[in-house]
Every structure is written in structure tokens, then in C-alpha cells.
Amino acid sequence: MFGAVVVGIGTAGWVRIRDMLAPLPGSPAEQLSVKGFISRRKLDTQQGVAQISVDEAVNSNDINVAFVCTENESHEENVRMFLQAGKHVCVEYPMTMNYKAAVDLWNLAREKGVILHEEHIELLTEDYKELKRQTEGKVLQEASLHFTGGALKPGFGFLAFSGIARLTWLVELFGELSVTAATVEEDSANNYTKMTAKLLTSDNRPLTWIEERQPDLPRAKNINFRFDSCTLTQIPPAPRGGVGLFMQDLVLFSAKLAGQVSPEELQRERARILHCLEVAERIREVCQS
């Protein structure tokens, strides 16, 4: 069994506790046992799980795994602390707000002989899987992805990092990307922000990625993917999966802990995560230059 602590008790942290208390039957997630949670606030027990201190979690021989579910800007320090203590770590995306720090964390995990896993539930959704099926084998001419959503809470960072799930979609669908231009618009009086990034695929096909946020803006992803044979202008509808997204991610992380994921697949995932963080950092640099 792997004893686990959950760091941060917002929505994601609450779901992590729930899923470990009732894991998918017959899955490697049954090997996880939640031992406590950490929060800056003094809280009562959550779902029957007690609050513990950071020192207890770091120094306990009964805790082998940490789930980091805090605001984005504090992911890096929490991940580093638990890796340094020789614990496996599962962190919500993005693990850091810069590329070099992420490379350092991967190297630290390798040095300590532990698993570092960045959650990407957006790749587990049925609509993404259907979109992937519909784009496979087609030759891209140009593409755009425009995300809209409500205003971000403090601590979630620059739009290229808070929205890295959309960038991850684009990289998984179309391969590695380079940045040719990027702008950000801000209207602080109305809590409005909009980032527009111009990207190129490895065979010089143009992509536009837009993140737009404002209070009460409906959450939506609008696409326009033009291929040699057809154009996709909406994400194909797909039936909801039978297993929740966070549970699927928990099973994947647990499979890594159990040694059931090949080194090749781990390396492919690491390369994709680091590439996305590098692109996000480049977009931020161009926007701020």
C-alpha cells in the first residue's frame, strides 16, 4: 500500500480524497490509502480524513505519496518539498510557472527514484478522444482554438500557464509547436484578459490559440481545424465516460507507482509536458517584451 497526503482542500483536493476512499475496483488505485490532508486553514475532518501538519507528512514513514492541489503559483515549492523528502508526487497542471524549474523537478524525481506525475484530465475526456480520432491521418492546413471562461482567481498565473490544458490538446493533436507572435489584452476595471498566440507546427502550418476570460463569460472551446480533406468547426459530441476523469488520472498515476507504465511512455509524457511549459514560457516572454 501507498500512504498518501492531499495538499490543498479545494475542489480537486476534495475529489482526490473521495476517489482514494472509493477507488475503481480491480485497479492499481486500490493500493493508495489516504492518511491525511494539509491546508493553510484549520479545518474539521474531511470525508472522515484528518488534517495533519506539513512536518508530519514530510517526515512520516507511512506517507509515500503527495497529491498537490493548491493554487498554481505554489505548486513548485510543494512538489519540490515532497520530492526532496523522497515521496512520489501527483500535481495538478501546471507543475511550475517556468520551464527551467520543471526540468529541475524532473531531475530531482529521477535522482530520488520517485514518480512525478502531472495531471492532465483534459486528455481523458471523451470529447477529446473523439476529436483525436477525427483528426488522425488528416493533413492540417491551419487551425485555431479559442477558449472562453470566467475570471481566474489570484494565484493561477499567466494565461499561457493557467490555460496549458488547451496548449496540451494542440500539441497532442498536431505535434511540437513554435511561437511566432503573442499579445495580451487586459482591462482590469472589468477583470478582462485575452491572450492571443500565433504558433507554427513543425511543418509550418499556422495555429492560433486564444484564451479569453471575464466574469460570467461562458466556458467554451471553439475550434476551426482546416485539413486537406475537411474542416472541423466544433468539438464532436461524445457520450460521457463511465469512470470520472480524476479517477482515470488516479488509476494512471497508480499504474506508474506499480511499475505498469513503460519507460518509453513515461519519457514521451515528460517530453510533452516540458515542451508545453517551454512554449507557455515563450508566449509569456513575447507578450511581456
Backbone as a ProteinNet text record, in pm:
[ID]
protein_1_A
[PRIMARY]
MFGAVVVGIGTAGWVRIRDMLAPLPGSPAEQLSVKGFISRRKLDTQQGVAQISVDEAVNSNDINVAFVCTENESHEENVRMFLQAGKHVCVEYPMTMNYKAAVDLWNLAREKGVILHEEHIELLTEDYKELKRQTEGKVLQEASLHFTGGALKPGFGFLAFSGIARLTWLVELFGELSVTAATVEEDSANNYTKMTAKLLTSDNRPLTWIEERQPDLPRAKNINFRFDSCTLTQIPPAPRGGVGLFMQDLVLFSAKLAGQVSPEELQRERARILHCLEVAERIREVCQS
[TERTIARY]
83.9	0	87.1	33.7	99.5	16	71.5	3.2	13.9	-95.9	-98.9	-148.1	-97	-146.5	-192.8	-301.2	-354.1	-322.2	-255	-214	-306.2	-389	-488.5	-623.8	-725	-852.7	-965.4	-931	-1033.6	-1105.1	-1163	-1240.4	-1155.7	-1036.8	-952.5	-907.4	-865.7	-822	-933.9	-1054.3	-1171.3	-1198.9	-1189.1	-1213.9	-1105.7	-980.8	-872.1	-899.3	-942.9	-975.5	-1090.4	-1196.5	-1313	-1273.1	-1189.8	-1154.2	-1062.9	-976.4	-891.9	-972.4	-1077.6	-1162.2	-1248.2	-1276.6	-1359.6	-1299.3	-1180.2	-1110.3	-1182.5	-1145.6	-1203.3	-1168.7	-1269.5	-1241.2	-1152	-1054.8	-965.5	-855.5	-846.3	-744.1	-628	-511.5	-397.6	-425.7	-531.8	-566.5	-606.4	-640.7	-673.5	-552.2	-432.2	-310.5	-281.4	-368.1	-349.5	-439	-382.4	-458.4	-434.6	-540.6	-524.2	-507.5	-397.7	-361.2	-392.4	-417.1	-444.2	-443.4	-478.3	-471.4	-404.7	-349.9	-283	-359.4	-381.1	-445.7	-390	-385.2	-343.4	-446.5	-573.1	-681	-690.5	-742.2	-768.8	-907.9	-914	-1040	-1076.9	-1205.3	-1251.7	-1212.2	-1236.8	-1209.2	-1289.3	-1233.3	-1296.6	-1320.1	-1447.4	-1482.4	-1420.3	-1408.8	-1352	-1201	-1136.8	-990	-944.2	-841.5	-797	-692.7	-690.6	-587	-457.3	-344.3	-213.4	-121.6	-8.2	85.5	178.7	241.5	340.4	453.5	501.8	612	574.7	452.5	406.9	411.9	360.5	352.6	491.2	579.6	714.2	795.8	779.5	864.8	805.3	678.8	614	659.4	695.9	729.5	604.1	486.9	361.9	307	367.6	321.8	428	390.7	483	449.1	328.1	274.3	210.9	233.7	166.5	88.7	-34.8	-117.6	-119.9	-62.4	-53.1	-167.9	-261.5	-385	-405.3	-297	-301.9	-318.4	-313.9	-310.6	-185.3	-193.7	-83.5	50.3	48.6	174.4	249.3	180.7	251.9	278.5	248.8	276.8	424.8	509.6	652.6	713	688.3	750.5	700.1	572.1	518.1	573.3	579.2	634.5	779.2	856.9	999	1016.8	936.3	947.8	923	819.2	788	884	929	1031.2	1159.2	1196.4	1317.9	1310.3	1187.8	1166.7	1152.6	1168	1162.7	1022.1	923.9	784.6	750.8	666	607.7	511.5	498.1	411.8	320.8	192.9	94.5	52.7	69.9	39.6	-57.9	-152.9	-242.2	-158.5	-198.5	-123.4	-143.8	-47.7	90.3	177.6	276.7	358.6	442.2	478.1	556.4	509.8	560.8	532.6	652	750.4	857.9	922.8	979.4	1033.3	1152.1	1247.3	1369.7	1336.3	1243.2	1205.8	1146.6	1069.7	1011.1	1119.4	1219.1	1332.2	1402.2	1422.5	1486.8	1406	1273	1189	1193.7	1190.9	1201.7	1335.5	1441.2	1573.4	1580.3	1516.1	1513	1436.1	1324.3	1246.4	1329.5	1402.9	1487.7	1597.9	1658.4	1766.3	1714.5	1591.1	1532.8	1466.9	1454.5	1394	1244.3	1176.3	1031.8	958.6	826.9	741.8	695.7	706.8	647.3	543.9	420.7	308.5	232.4	216.2	135.1	0	-106.4	-242.3	-279.2	-339.1	-392.8	-524	-628.3	-756.7	-819.5	-771.6	-830.8	-803.5	-697.8	-666.3	-747.8	-822.1	-900.5	-1048.6	-1089	-1229.9	-1271.2	-1396.7	-1447.3	-1450.8	-1478.6	-1482.1	-1342.2	-1238.8	-1102.1	-1066.7	-1100	-1067.8	-1135.3	-1260.3	-1331.1	-1267.4	-1227.8	-1159.6	-1029	-955.8	-829.5	-854.7	-961.5	-995.2	-1026.7	-1099.5	-1143.4	-1032.1	-923.2	-812.5	-698.9	-697.6	-588	-582.4	-460.6	-441.6	-471.2	-521.8	-553.5	-435.2	-422.6	-312.7	-363.7	-308.9	-353.6	-308.4	-398.6	-363.9	-347.6	-446.9	-436	-541.3	-521.5	-613.2	-622.2	-735.7	-749.8	-827.6	-793.9	-865.4	-885	-1011.2	-1045.5	-1121.8	-1057.4	-1120.7	-1174.8	-1296.7	-1352.3	-1391.1	-1383.3	-1420.3	-1425.6	-1469.9	-1479.7	-1343.5	-1344.6	-1218.8	-1145.5	-1012.9	-930.9	-914.2	-907.2	-875.7	-727.7	-688.2	-545.2	-465.7	-341.6	-255.7	-253.1	-328.2	-332.7	-239.6	-177	-68.1	-110.2	-9.7	-29.6	-114.3	-191.4	-289.8	-230.8	-107	-46.3	-21.5	-6.9	13.5	-118.9	-207.1	-337.1	-417.1	-392.3	-464.6	-385.6	-286.8	-196.1	-267.8	-386.5	-464.9	-497.6	-531.1	-561.8	-436	-324.4	-198.3	-163.5	-189.9	-162.8	-246.6	-372.4	-456	-387.2	-344.3	-286.2	-158.8	-75.2	49.9	21.7	-73.9	-108.7	-169.4	-245	-310	-214.9	-127.9	-53	99.1	149.5	293.8	354.2	486.9	556.1	532.3	528.3	492	599.5	607.6	694.2	607.6	657.2	581.4	632	540.5	580.8	538.4	430.1	383.6	288.5	274.3	179.9	148.7	22.4	-20	-112.9	-121.8	-218.2	-288.9	-421.7	-503.2	-558.7	-558.1	-609.4	-693.6	-807.1	-893	-924.8	-839.8	-852	-983.1	-1037.9	-1164.2	-1277.2	-1271.5	-1375.5	-1327.1	-1204.5	-1146.4	-1141.3	-1101.8	-1099.6	-954.8	-925.7	-794.3	-811.5	-726.1	-729.3	-586.8	-546.9	-415.7	-435.6	-359.3	-361.7	-220.4	-202.4	-69.8	-74.7	22.2	38.6	148.9	116.2	206.7	227.8	334	361.7	389.5	335.7	369.6	509	560.5	695.1	700.3	583.6	584.3	519.8	534.1	499.2	351.9	264.5	120.7	84	9.1	-21.1	-134.6	-115	-217.7	-236.6	-359.5	-389.5	-454.2	-399.6	-455.7	-494.9	-622.6	-674.9	-731.1	-692.2	-751.7	-817.5	-946.2	-1019.6	-1100.9	-1082.5	-1150.4	-1210.3	-1329.4	-1401.3	-1512.8	-1549.1	-1660.5	-1783.9	-1849.3	-1973.6	-1955.1	-1830	-1808.3	-1829.9	-1916.1	-1943.7	-1818.1	-1806.7	-1691.4	-1713.7	-1624.4	-1642.3	-1508.1	-1497.7	-1383	-1436.7	-1394.3	-1435.8	-1317.2	-1337.4	-1227.2	-1258.8	-1154.1	-1164.3	-1037.5	-1048.1	-935.1	-956.8	-875.9	-891.2	-785.8	-834.1	-747.4	-754.4	-671.2	-674.3	-807.7	-875.8	-997.2	-1126.6	-1117.8	-1239.4	-1203.7	-1306.3	-1287.4	-1372.7	-1313.7	-1387.6	-1410.4	-1537.8	-1569.4	-1632.1	-1649.5	-1694.7	-1639.1	-1622.8	-1572.8	-1683.8	-1653	-1758.3	-1818.1	-1951	-2012.6	-1979.6	-1962.4	-1929.7	-2001.5	-2047.2	-2114.2	-2018	-2071.6	-1990.3	-1933.8	-1807.8	-1746.5	-1802.2	-1788.4	-1841.4	-1756.3	-1628.4	-1536	-1498.5	-1506.1	-1474.6	-1333.5	-1311.2	-1180.5	-1071.1	-1099.1	-996.9	-968.3	-1069.7	-1046.3	-957.6	-982.8	-896.4	-752	-734.6	-599.1	-536.2	-616.9	-567.6	-519.3	-594.3	-555.9	-424.1	-410.6	-286.6	-166.7	-181.4	-74	-39.6	-142.2	-120.4	-49	-81.1	-13.7	135.3	168.5	310	378	309.4	366.2	391	302	312.4	407.7	470.6	564.5	498.4	370.6	294.7	297.2	368	378.6	521.8	538.6	671.9	758.9	890.5	981.7	964.4	934.1	915.6	795.5	686.4	566.6	590.7	662.1	695.9	780.7	875	962.2	884	792.3	711	625.3	567.5	483.7	566.4	683.8	773	810.9	844.8	885	770.1	648.7	532.1	503.8	509.4	483.5	587.6	714.6	820.1	809.6	774.3	757.7	646.4	533.8	421.9	461	534.6	579.1	677.4	761.4	857.5	784.9	682.8	603.5	527.8	468	393.8	486.3	608.1	703.7	742.8	759.7	796.1	682.7	558.1	443.2	444	467	471	581.8	699.4	812.2	777.1	715.5	680.5	574.7	476.5	371.5	427.4	530.7	583.4	699.4	743.9	859.6	816.7
-120.7	0	125.3	230.4	360.9	457.3	505.3	606.3	741.3	816.7	942.2	1057.9	1177.9	1301.6	1391.4	1465.1	1560.3	1701.3	1779.6	1915.8	2013.9	2082.2	2173.3	2104.8	2171.7	2104.2	2179.2	2233.3	2288.8	2175.6	2207	2106.3	1985	2009.7	1897.1	1812.8	1877.7	1803	1718.4	1775.8	1703.5	1578.9	1595	1482.1	1375	1417	1319.4	1232.8	1296.4	1220.3	1123.9	1175.2	1091.6	968.7	989.4	878.6	776.4	823	726	645.8	707.1	634.8	528.7	550.6	454.3	434.1	368.6	355.4	261.7	273.6	187.1	42	-44.3	-184.3	-253.5	-327.6	-403.6	-321.2	-191.2	-104.2	-85.4	-40.3	-14.9	95.5	176.1	281.6	223.3	94.6	30.4	22.5	45.7	40.5	172.6	274.4	403.5	413.1	465.9	484	625.7	707.1	846.2	854.4	919.6	927	1062.5	1163.7	1295.8	1400.3	1523.5	1635	1753.3	1842.7	1964.2	2084.1	2182	2305.5	2420.2	2539.6	2659	2694.2	2656.8	2684.2	2570.7	2601.1	2497.7	2441.8	2314.6	2255.5	2132.4	2100.5	1973.9	1860.5	1737.7	1623.8	1638.6	1591.2	1596.4	1453.3	1417.8	1281.5	1177.1	1212.7	1121.1	1121.7	1209.9	1217.5	1338.6	1319.9	1425.3	1516.5	1641.2	1735.8	1702	1710.4	1688.1	1803.3	1812.9	1922	1883.1	1984.9	1961.5	1873.3	1904.3	1826.3	1679.6	1654.2	1515.2	1443.7	1510.3	1447.4	1420.3	1518.9	1506.9	1399.3	1390	1301.4	1163.6	1143.1	1015.7	904.6	790.8	673.4	608.1	645.7	588.1	662.7	777.8	856.6	850.3	792	773.2	861.7	921	990.2	1121.9	1228.6	1356.6	1397.3	1439.8	1498.9	1649.4	1725.7	1870.6	1935.4	1995.6	2050.2	2195.4	2269.5	2408.9	2502.1	2634.5	2730.9	2704.5	2736.1	2708.8	2763.3	2885.4	2951.8	2885.3	2800.5	2731.4	2583.7	2539.6	2401.3	2367.9	2453.6	2421.2	2395.8	2486.1	2469.5	2344.1	2311.4	2190.4	2064.1	2063.7	1947.6	1925.3	2032.9	2021.8	1967.2	2017	1974.7	1824.6	1773.1	1630.7	1542.1	1587.4	1510.7	1502.3	1614.5	1618.5	1517.7	1496.2	1401	1257.3	1238.1	1103	1049.6	1141.6	1099.6	1107.9	1016.6	1028	1145.5	1214.5	1332.9	1329.1	1357.6	1384.8	1530.1	1611.3	1754.4	1793.9	1881.9	1936.3	2022.9	2029.8	2114.7	2261.4	2349.7	2320.8	2300.5	2212.6	2184.4	2304.3	2389.4	2510.2	2622.7	2741.5	2857.8	2894.4	2804.5	2825.1	2692.2	2690.3	2567.4	2511.8	2599.8	2551.5	2483.3	2540.1	2480.2	2341.2	2324.2	2193	2091.1	2130.7	2041.7	2001.2	2098.8	2071.2	1969.2	1983.9	1891.8	1750.8	1739.1	1605.6	1541.7	1621.6	1568.3	1526.3	1603.4	1569.2	1439	1422.8	1298.6	1178.2	1195.4	1085.8	1053.3	1157.3	1140.1	1066.7	1097.2	1036	900.3	866.7	738.6	733.7	848.4	853.6	900.4	880.5	918.8	1063.2	1141.9	1275.5	1272.2	1300	1288.7	1420.2	1478.2	1599.3	1559.8	1594.4	1560.4	1632.8	1559.3	1620.4	1552.7	1582.7	1515.8	1557.1	1671.4	1714	1612.9	1530.9	1428.5	1301.8	1296	1176.6	1194.4	1315.5	1340	1266.4	1227.1	1155.1	1245.5	1376.9	1464.7	1484.1	1488.1	1496	1367.8	1253	1125.4	1116.9	1165.9	1163.5	1262.1	1379.8	1477.8	1419.6	1350.5	1286.8	1185.7	1106.4	1007	1075.2	1186.3	1252.8	1330.3	1359.7	1432.6	1341.1	1217.8	1126.8	1099.8	1105.7	1074.8	1190	1301	1416.2	1513.1	1584.8	1679.6	1819.8	1878.7	2009.9	2120.4	2215.6	2336.6	2455.1	2475.2	2575.5	2545.3	2603.2	2571.5	2687.3	2693.2	2787.5	2720.5	2758.1	2713.9	2835.7	2869.6	2988.9	2944.3	2961.8	2925	3048.7	3038.8	3145.7	3086.5	3169.8	3123.5	3239.5	3212	3313.6	3363.9	3470.8	3529.6	3430.7	3434.6	3347.8	3406.9	3319.3	3362.9	3399	3480.7	3510.6	3381.3	3380.5	3264.6	3162.7	3191.3	3093.3	3127.7	3246	3275	3326.3	3346.7	3399.3	3302.7	3356.6	3277.7	3157.5	3169.1	3056.1	2937.8	2965.7	2858.7	2809.4	2901.3	2858.7	2783.1	2815.6	2750.6	2641.5	2586.8	2492	2364.7	2338.5	2223.1	2237.7	2360.5	2380.9	2365.7	2418.8	2402	2253.6	2179.1	2034.4	1964.7	2003.3	1949.7	1971.8	2096.3	2130.1	2050.6	2035.8	1960.9	1811.9	1756.2	1615.2	1590.7	1687.8	1670.6	1697.4	1799.2	1847.7	1846.3	1797	1786.8	1913	1914.8	2026.3	2157	2266	2397	2499.9	2602.4	2716.7	2842.7	2946.6	3071	3173.6	3233.6	3338.1	3477.3	3484.9	3613.3	3586.8	3685.2	3671.3	3808.3	3827.1	3951.8	3921.2	4015.4	4002.7	4136.9	4130.3	4249.9	4239	4349.9	4349	4472.8	4453.3	4562.9	4533.5	4584.5	4548.5	4597.4	4707	4759.3	4658.3	4581.3	4481	4338	4325.4	4193.6	4108.1	4174	4108.4	4086.7	3965.3	3937.2	3851.4	3876.8	3797.4	3781.7	3656.7	3625.2	3563.5	3611.5	3554.3	3511.4	3383.1	3330.8	3274.8	3315.3	3262.2	3157.1	3036.6	2922.4	2859.7	2782	2705	2560.3	2468.6	2327.3	2304	2184.5	2153.7	2159.6	2144.9	2160.5	2293.7	2393.2	2532.8	2557.8	2484.2	2511.9	2605.5	2713.8	2813.2	2770.5	2798.3	2775.4	2905.2	2932.7	3044.7	2989.3	3028.1	2986	3111.4	3118.4	3233.5	3186.7	3255.6	3236.5	3369.1	3367	3489.8	3468.1	3558.9	3539.7	3670.3	3655.3	3767.2	3708.8	3774.6	3722.6	3699.4	3586.1	3548	3511.7	3508.4	3462.1	3311	3261.5	3116.8	3035.3	2921.8	2833.5	2754.5	2775.7	2710.2	2699.9	2597.4	2582.7	2585.3	2685.7	2697.4	2664.3	2572.6	2530.8	2558.9	2574	2575.1	2507.6	2379.1	2299.2	2270.5	2330.9	2309.7	2209.8	2099.8	1994.3	1993.4	1908.6	1897	1841.7	1763.5	1692.7	1744.6	1821.2	1867.4	1977	2036.6	2136.3	2097.6	2100.7	2076.1	2209.8	2243.3	2372.4	2356.8	2233.1	2212.8	2082.9	2079.9	1958.5	1853.8	1736.9	1636	1593	1586.2	1539.2	1392.3	1357.6	1218.5	1184.7	1060.6	1022.3	1030.2	1062.5	1072.8	936	930.4	803.3	751.6	623.7	562.7	586.5	622.6	646.2	793.8	858.1	1000.4	1033.4	1157.7	1198	1190.8	1238.1	1233.4	1089.3	1004	862.4	799.3	832.3	780.4	824.5	950.3	1000.9	932.2	905.7	835.3	694.6	629.6	494.5	500.1	601.5	616.1	641.1	731.4	759.6	634	562	439.8	332.9	326.6	231.2	263.6	393.3	432.7	388.4	407.9	365.9	215.3	141	-5.2	-57.2	34.2	-6.9	-64.3	-26.5	-82.6	5.5	118.9	208.5	201.8	183	160.6	285.8	267.6	383.1	471.2	408.7	484.8	578.5	528.1	610.4	721.9	690.9	793.6	904.5	866.9	964.5	1048.4	986.2	1059.5	1165.3	1125.8	1217.2	1331.9	1297.9	1401.2	1502.3	1453.7	1541.8	1635.3	1581.5	1663.8	1770.7	1732.9	1828.5	1940.3	1904.6	2006.3	2094.9	2036.2	2116.9	2219.4	2177	2269.8	2383	2351	2455.4	2551.1	2496.7	2582.1	2676.6	2625.6	2709.8	2816.4	2776.3	2871.9	2984	2947.1	3047.8	3141.5	3087.6	3170.8	3268.7	3221.4	3310.4	3424	3392.9	3497.3	3598.5	3547.9	3636.4	3731.8	3679.3	3763	3865.6	3822.9	3916.4	4030.1	3999.3	4098	4178	4142.7	4213.1	4345.5
0	0	0	-60.4	-62	21.9	132.4	213	145.7	144.3	68.8	154.1	121.7	180	65.9	89.6	-8.2	41.6	-43.6	-8.1	-78.8	-2.5	-60.5	-65.7	-12.7	3.2	-68.8	-187.6	-275.6	-347.9	-462.6	-537.1	-573.1	-629.8	-673.8	-555.2	-447.7	-329.5	-270.9	-265.7	-213.1	-298.3	-430.7	-521.5	-507	-486.5	-466.7	-343.9	-235.2	-114.3	-143.2	-204.6	-237	-317.9	-420.7	-509.9	-441.4	-351.3	-280.1	-177.9	-122.3	-27	-96	-225.6	-301.2	-439.4	-447	-575.6	-671.5	-798.5	-901.1	-869	-852	-816.2	-918.6	-868.6	-956.1	-1019.2	-985.1	-1044.4	-947.5	-998.2	-908.3	-806.7	-828.8	-732	-597.1	-593.8	-465.9	-373.5	-428.2	-346.9	-275.5	-295.4	-229.8	-107.1	1.1	125.1	176.7	181.1	222.2	374	415.9	557.9	620.7	538.3	592.6	483	521.1	426.9	495.6	411.6	459.2	405.6	490.3	448.1	529.6	467.5	542.4	649.6	624	720.1	821.2	936.3	1036.6	1006.8	970.4	925.8	1007.8	1007.7	1064.9	971.6	1013.1	925.2	796.1	687.9	556	508.8	490.2	448.3	541.1	668.1	766.5	773.6	695.5	690.6	771.8	854.5	946.5	882.9	929	889.5	962.7	891.2	953.4	914.9	981.5	952.6	837.9	781.4	675.8	728.7	849.4	907	922.9	970	983.6	849.2	746.4	614.5	557.1	570.1	512.5	583.8	715.5	794.9	821.8	787.8	818.7	724.4	781.8	700.1	641.7	694	645	524.2	492.5	377	268.7	157	43.8	-75	-72.5	-190	-147.2	-226.9	-203.3	-327.6	-307.2	-413.1	-390.7	-485	-470.5	-548.2	-472.5	-529.8	-487.1	-475.1	-431	-551.2	-527.5	-637.3	-721.8	-850.2	-943.1	-894.4	-839.7	-806.6	-691	-613.7	-505.1	-536.1	-660.1	-696.8	-682.2	-738.8	-745.3	-607.4	-511.4	-379.2	-309.6	-326.1	-264	-328.8	-461.1	-532.1	-490.3	-489.3	-454.2	-312.6	-219.7	-79.7	-65.2	-132	-116.5	-196.2	-312	-384.6	-301.5	-243	-161.4	-46.4	2.6	112.6	63	-69.4	-124.3	-144.3	-158.4	-180.8	-330.1	-376.2	-510.1	-509.8	-624.4	-629.2	-751.1	-727.1	-832.3	-815.2	-919.1	-909.2	-1019.8	-986	-1088.3	-1183.1	-1310.3	-1404.9	-1371	-1402.8	-1442.5	-1318.5	-1328	-1209.4	-1166.9	-1264	-1233.6	-1324.3	-1296.2	-1381	-1467.8	-1476.4	-1573.4	-1608.6	-1726.4	-1784.7	-1706.3	-1670.8	-1604.2	-1471.3	-1396.3	-1267.6	-1288.6	-1395.9	-1424.3	-1457.2	-1535.2	-1564.8	-1435.5	-1346.2	-1216.7	-1135.8	-1136.4	-1059	-1117.2	-1249.8	-1311	-1275.4	-1279.4	-1246.3	-1099.5	-1012.7	-870.7	-848.7	-918.6	-906.3	-950.6	-1059	-1109.5	-1008.4	-953.4	-854	-729.7	-688.8	-569	-597.6	-726.3	-762.9	-738.6	-756.9	-733.1	-858.4	-857.1	-969.8	-952	-1059	-1066	-1177.7	-1143.2	-1237.9	-1240	-1359.7	-1375.2	-1433.2	-1360.3	-1402.4	-1531.4	-1625.4	-1748	-1784.3	-1703.7	-1727.2	-1859.8	-1917	-2045	-2156.8	-2141.2	-2241.9	-2219.2	-2108.8	-2075.4	-2107.3	-2149.9	-2179.4	-2306.7	-2310.6	-2428.9	-2551.3	-2531.6	-2649.3	-2708.4	-2621.4	-2675.4	-2751.7	-2694.3	-2760	-2896	-2905	-3033.3	-3131.5	-3081.7	-3167.1	-3219.7	-3134.2	-3175.5	-3286.6	-3268.8	-3372.3	-3505.8	-3499	-3622.1	-3692.5	-3620.9	-3684.1	-3730.2	-3682.3	-3716.2	-3866.4	-3919.9	-4061	-4154.7	-4102.5	-4187.1	-4190	-4301.2	-4316.8	-4283.8	-4178	-4132.4	-4227.7	-4252.8	-4327.5	-4230.8	-4145.7	-4039.6	-3934	-3813.8	-3704.5	-3606.5	-3537.5	-3426.4	-3314.5	-3191.1	-3072	-2983.4	-2956.6	-2879.6	-2755.6	-2640.2	-2513	-2444.2	-2391.5	-2308.2	-2173.7	-2069.6	-1936.3	-1838.7	-1717.1	-1613.1	-1569.4	-1492.3	-1443.8	-1353.4	-1360.6	-1276.4	-1137.1	-1037.6	-902	-895	-797.2	-778.7	-755.8	-804	-780.5	-892.6	-1001.6	-1110.1	-1225.8	-1219.2	-1311	-1447.1	-1532.3	-1667.8	-1750.1	-1844.6	-1919.3	-1993.5	-2039.9	-2111.1	-2018.4	-1886.9	-1789	-1732	-1694.2	-1641.3	-1747.9	-1875.4	-1984.9	-2055.1	-1986.1	-2053.3	-2098.2	-2044.3	-2091.7	-2240	-2283.5	-2425.6	-2511.6	-2464	-2536.3	-2547.1	-2441.3	-2441.4	-2547.9	-2561.4	-2670.5	-2804.8	-2830.5	-2960.5	-2987.6	-2884.5	-2901.6	-2924.2	-2849.9	-2869	-3007.3	-3057.8	-3188.8	-3305.4	-3291	-3407.2	-3389.9	-3277.1	-3258.3	-3198.5	-3190.1	-3125.9	-3200.8	-3122.9	-3177.1	-3145	-3229.4	-3201	-3200.4	-3133.1	-3116.2	-3216.3	-3293.4	-3388.2	-3341.7	-3263.7	-3212.1	-3096.4	-3007.7	-2896.9	-2839.6	-2801.8	-2739.6	-2623.1	-2529.7	-2420.6	-2403.7	-2390.2	-2364	-2222.7	-2149.9	-2013.2	-1988.1	-1925.2	-1879.9	-1733.9	-1644.5	-1503.2	-1442.7	-1495.3	-1441.9	-1458.2	-1566.2	-1593.3	-1571.5	-1511.8	-1484.3	-1611.3	-1721.7	-1854.1	-1897.9	-1947.4	-2005.9	-2130.8	-2228.1	-2351.6	-2402.5	-2422.7	-2478.7	-2616	-2713.1	-2847.9	-2885	-2914	-2950.5	-3092.1	-3172.5	-3307.9	-3304.5	-3348.6	-3338.4	-3475.1	-3486	-3608.4	-3572.3	-3653.8	-3638.8	-3697.8	-3681.1	-3732.6	-3884.8	-3953.1	-4099	-4140.9	-4051.3	-4082.1	-4110.5	-4044.3	-4053	-3938.6	-3967.3	-3863.7	-3770.3	-3642	-3540.9	-3462.1	-3426.2	-3336.7	-3210.8	-3095.2	-2966.2	-2888.6	-2849.9	-2775.7	-2641.9	-2534.7	-2401.9	-2364.5	-2337.2	-2306.1	-2178.5	-2081.6	-1952.1	-1901.2	-1844.1	-1784.2	-1698.2	-1589	-1509.4	-1596.1	-1573.9	-1643.9	-1791.6	-1840.2	-1977.4	-1979.9	-2068.7	-2068	-2097.7	-2029.8	-2050.8	-2179.5	-2277.4	-2407.7	-2480	-2565.7	-2655.4	-2797.8	-2874.8	-3014	-3103.1	-3197.2	-3284.1	-3430.3	-3507.6	-3653.7	-3704.4	-3734.8	-3781.6	-3930.1	-4015.4	-4160.2	-4207.9	-4264	-4316.7	-4469	-4530.2	-4676.5	-4725.4	-4641.8	-4686.1	-4624.5	-4514.4	-4447	-4346.3	-4287.6	-4182.2	-4062.3	-3943.7	-3819.5	-3750.6	-3726.7	-3665.1	-3526.7	-3483	-3345.3	-3291.1	-3160.9	-3095.9	-3103.3	-3158.2	-3176.5	-3042.6	-3034.8	-2910	-2887	-2760.8	-2726.6	-2596	-2582.1	-2457.1	-2339.3	-2225.1	-2104.7	-2067.8	-2026	-1987.7	-1855.9	-1834.3	-1712.6	-1589.4	-1610.6	-1498.6	-1498	-1382	-1371	-1414.8	-1456.9	-1510.2	-1404.5	-1283.4	-1179	-1137.1	-1142.7	-1112.3	-1219.5	-1346.1	-1453.2	-1431.6	-1392.7	-1368	-1247.3	-1144.8	-1026	-1062.2	-1149.1	-1193.9	-1272.4	-1358	-1435.9	-1343.9	-1249.1	-1153.4	-1073.4	-1028.5	-950.4	-1033	-1161.3	-1250.3	-1261.2	-1260.6	-1261.4	-1132.7	-1018.8	-890.8	-888.3	-955.6	-956.5	-1064.2	-1138.9	-1243.6	-1366.2	-1390	-1501.9	-1627.1	-1621.1	-1736.6	-1787.5	-1917.7	-1974.6	-1964.4	-1953.9	-1952.9	-2076.3	-2190.5	-2315.2	-2304.6	-2246.5	-2231.1	-2128.5	-2020.1	-1921.1	-1983.6	-2067.7	-2133.2	-2233.7	-2306.9	-2404.5	-2332.9	-2220.1	-2142.9	-2085.8	-2031.7	-1976.9	-2084.9	-2204.4	-2314.1	-2353.1	-2357.9	-2394.5	-2289.4	-2162.2	-2054.3	-2055.9	-2069.3	-2070.7	-2194.8	-2308.8	-2430.7	-2411.4	-2354.9	-2333.7	-2239.4	-2133.4	-2040.9	-2108.2	-2194.9	-2266.8	-2362.4	-2432.8	-2523.3	-2443.4	-2330.6	-2246.5	-2199.2	-2159.8	-2114.1	-2227	-2346.7	-2462.1	-2495.7	-2485.6	-2510.7	-2410	-2284.3	-2180.8	-2209.6	-2248.5	-2280	-2393.4	-2499.4	-2616	-2576.9	-2497.2	-2453.8	-2368.1	-2289.3	-2195.9	-2253.1	-2374.3	-2433.8	-2497.8
[MASK]
+++++++++++++++++++++++++++++++++++++++++++++++++++++++++++++++++++++++++++++++++++++++++++++++++++++++++++++++++++++++++++++++++++++++++++++++++++++++++++++++++++++++++++++++++++++++++++++++++++++++++++++++++++++++++++++++++++++++++++++++++++++++++++++++++++++++++++++++++++++++++++++++++

